[in-house]
Amino acid sequence: MSEESGEEGRRDVDSRDKPRSDGGRGLAAARERDRTDPLAKVATRFDVPDDCYLDGNSLGPASDEAVAALEHVIEEWRTLGIRGWTEGEPPWFWYGERLGDRVAPFVGADPDEVAVSNSTTVNIHTLVGTFLDLADGSKVIVNDLDFPTDHYAIRAQLRARGRDPDEQLVLVESEDGRTIDEARVLQAIDDETAIVFFPSVLYRSGQLFDLEALTRAAHDHGAFAGFDLAHSVGVVPHDLSTIGVDFAVWCHYKYCNAGPGAIAGLYVNEAHVGAMPGLPGWWGHEKETMFDLRLEYTPADSAGAWQIGTVPIFAAAPLDGALSIIEDAGIDRIRSKSIELTEYLIDLTDERLTDHGVAVGTPRVAERRGGHVALEHERAYDLGAALRDRGYVVDVRPPDVVRVCPAPLYQGFEDVWRFVDTVETLLEGDKLPSVDPDSVT
């Protein structure tokens, strides 16, 4: 952000610092909510870039703990070399399983049902492949608002089994381009269904699905239920084991703040442990006999069997540190504050931005909303660029969505108030530039 544009943004906001008679939604009220917020001090543990970082649904910022954990394993590499696999603190050999034990409570699973491994896309490949082989049906239910990588992987797994994706991949279509009607999903499931594979939260609109209802519907037809939890782990608590989810995947670089390219996570219900992974690899072999180097694969007796290659320690270590913050804050308190922040953002948008052509594309019912809010505007790309010039980091998704993520671990109510105030200033003053959409992420 240039010094000139930064000063302009501050002048725009400072001119409105005086509280308004607006039902407790003025700046003074926002500051008071921050003052009494039990999570407010957590923000000091992060190095948050820019003036207001509202893009944690894409990439969370670095924390002191994450950086320290990475520096720790770098030093172990320097001083221990290969002995780090057995003498590291903790030993690198069990890194994926140990991190899985720590992540398990956030997704409502037993430790043996969770492993930290691979990337999200790779985990989709291996788990969809596994459950296609186990299923009686042949079709996979998805939706047309999915993140594309899910479809790339599923289509590849169908082709690998000699099936035509155009026939076997069943697409539930959105009626409004924002959300998916769950009733239409239930109607799409039948006795030919092998897998229902859905996101927990839609990446554009932030719609949060009822995982329990989808799981029950899949099971009623003898199908498996799998979920991509990329936009919920770390901000929405889950109860995967209790509701009987069969498998799930997720990343850790969003709400878990484990850094770019961080190692991903997976869950396999204990009922399926022992099944042959769709993409077996040596790191998923039974650890006790791994170095016997047998040519026949013996899967680990846990979700660790779905690990493939050697755990990338430098991609895993920051998660080791970042999890400490989530554990200290508590996932339920994180979710509670997230709901309050997104609700506050929606209320302020209704009050101050609707007349300027901004619409809320995210469900308003808290139980159906993830951790970010989709603001729709016909000049979304121009608005996104103008916000970034003023130190407000958001991202833009086609055709007209500015995604705004007031992450509860390092953002507060004043941040939301100032963001909305800046958007109002930009729109009422017609201060938007004209930008190439390809230049805005």
Secondary structure, DSSP 8 states (H G I E B T S, - for coil): --HHHHHHHHHHHHTT-S--SSSS-SHHHHHHHHHT-TTGGGGGGEE--SSEE-BTTT---EEHHHHHHHHHHHHHHHHHGGGHHHHSSS-GGGHHHHHHHHHHHHHT--GGGEEE-S-HHHHHHHHHHHHHHH-SS-EEEEETTS-HHHHHHHHHHHHHTT--HHHHEEEE--SSSS---HHHHHHH--TTEEEEEEESB-TTT-BB--HHHHHHHHHHTT-EEEEE-TTTTTTS---HHHHT--EEEE-SSSTT---TT---EEEE-GGGTTS--SS--GGGB-GGGGGG--SS--B-SSGGGG--S---HHHHHHHHHHHHHHHHH-HHHHHHHHHHHHHHHHHHHHHHTGGGT-EE-S-SSGGGB-S-EEEE-TTHHHHHHHHHHTTEE-EEETTTEEEEB--TTT--HHHHHHHHHHHHHHHHTT------GGG--
